[in-house]
Amino acid sequence: MTRSEPARPARRHRLTSLLRAPAARLVVTLGTAVALLTVALVVQSSAGAAGPVGPAPSAGTYRLPVAGTADVVRAFVPPPTAWAAGHRGVDLRSALGADVLSPVAGVVTYAGSVAGRGVVTVTDAQGRRSSLEPTVPAVRVGDLVAAGARLGAVSLDGSHCEPAACVHWGVRVGAEYVDPLALLPGAGPVVLLPLGDGR
């Protein structure tokens, strides 16, 4: 027996662990892809069988992630550059422990903690990602949710409105943040009118 032989089981164990970790990540990734495909098929089938299905509208498919009407504490302020300061979402006044609702039908692609605050992300059939925080999650990654489904409860941990409670709602399209309120029914472009008598 040589001195190198006792080290072989440890090396085999490490190799097995390394092979298992990527396999687990692959299973999660494939599961999320299947869930997104399922959401897309459900959205398309609900559009009706008469005629071809066109692209989904960019507005009118979303709802507020809180009950009642929008009480905006802080509006969306896009940063001038990707790395600059801004407010990449809207803060909606709420109450501690109130329900956080899914703003759109989709799949839960994140439910956990980021920098000490709870975050839930729902991805819709077009790939737009809605993140809601601070939220105590009541859902798990891979769950299919309908618009208005309960995602969790409002928390104060890391709230943008401390000591009051609010829900920060951010929406990303690819790497770019967009104004979540622009996705609500009736939302449209802002038109500036002249001051005075209009002459």
N, C-alpha and C positions, 0 to 999 in steps of 0.2 A: 504494500500500500504506500503510495507517495503522499507527500505533504499537501499537494494541490487537490486531492480527492475530496476531503471534507468540505471544501468551499463550493462544490458543484450544486448541492441542493439549494444553497442560498442564492446562487446565480439563477437556478431554474425558477425559484420563487419570485425573484425580482423580474425575470423575463415574463412570467405568467401575469404578474401584476401590471406590467407595462402593456401587455396585449389586451388585458381586460379593460383598462381605462379608455383607450380609443374606441373599443367596441361599445362600451356603455354610452359614450358621447354620440356615436353613430346611431345607436338605437333611439336616443332622445331626438336627434336631428331628423331622422326618418319619421318618427312619430309626429313631430311638429309639422313636417311637410305634408304628411297624409291628412292631418287635421285641417291644415289650410286648404288643401284640395277639396276636402269634404265641405268646408264652408263655402268655397267658390261654387261648387255644384249645387248646394242648397240655395244660394242666392240666385243662381241662374234658373234653377227649376221653379223657384217661386215667382219669377218674372212672367211665367205663363208659356204655353207651348205654341202660341200663335206667332209665327214669324221668327226670324233670327234674333238672338239676344245681342243687343248692342253693348257698348261700354257702360259700366255703372256710372251714375251721376256722381259728381264730386260734392254736391250739396244735397241736403234733404234726407240722407240716410243715417244721420247722426241725431243723438238726443243728449240732453245734459246728463252728466254723471252724478248729479244730486237731485233730490226731490224738489219740486216747486219751480219757481222762475229763477233766472240767473241773477245773482247778486254778486257782481264782479268787484272784488276787492282790488285787484291789480290786473290790468289788461296785458295782452301779448305785445311785447316790444322786441322785434327781431334785431339781432345784433348786426352792426354794419359789416362785420366780417365773421367768419366761422369761429374764431378764437376770442372775439371781443365780448364785452359785457352786454347783457340784454336780459329780457325776461321771456324765456322760451316756452311759454304756455300762459294759461290764465289761472288766477286764484279765485275760487268761488266760495263765498261764505257758507259755512255749514255749522253743524253742532257736533261736539265730541260724541262718538259712538253712533252717529247717524250712518245710514246705509250709503255705501259708495256703489254706484250702478254702472253697468257697462254702457258706454256711449254708443256702441255699435255691435252688431252681430259679428262674432269672430272666434278666435282661439286664444286662450291664455298662453302667452309665450314667456312670461316672467311673473313670478309671485314669490317675493322674498324681501330681503333687506339690502338697501344701498346707503352707505354712510350713516347707518343708525336709524334710518326711517324705512317703513314698509312701503313697497312699491308693487303695483300690479300692472302688467302691460297686456293689452288685448290687441291682436293683429287682425285686421279685416281681410276680406277676400282680395282686395287690391294691394295688400301689403302695407297699408298705413298702420302705424303703431301708436296706440293711445296709452300713455302712462299716467297713472293716478297715484298721488301720494299726499300726505302720509296715510297709508291704509293698512289695517290689520287684515291680511288676506283670508278669505273664506273659500278660495278656489286654489286649484293646483295647475301647474304647467300641463298643457294638453287638453284641458277642459274646454268644450265648446260652449259658448255662452250666447244668449240672445241679447238684443238691445234692451236695456232696462233690467237685466238680470243682476242680482246682488253679487258684488265682487268681494265685499268685506265691509269694514267699519272705519269711520274717520278716527284718526289718532292725533295726538298733539306732538308726538316725537318728530322733531325736525320740521314742524309746520312753518310755512312762510308767513303766517299771520299770528304767531304767538304774541300774547297769551290766548288769543282767540283761535277758534278752529276754522280751517278752510281746506278745500281740496284743490291741489295744484294739478291741472290737466294739461299735458303736453302731447302734441301729435307730431310724429316724424314721418316724412316721406323720403325714403332712402336715408341720407345723412342730414337732410334739411328739415328744420322745424317749421311748421305752418301754424296759422292762427286757428285754434280749435273751433272758435265761434263761427268762423267762415264756413264750417261744414254743417251747421245747423239749418233746418228748413227755413226758407225765407231769407237766408243770408245772401248777400250779393255785393258787388263792388260799391265802394263809397264814392258818391258823386258830390263834388264841391260846387256849391252854387254861389253866384256873385252876391256881394253885400249890397245893401241899399235897395233902391227901387228896381234893380235889374236892368237898367239902361246901360 
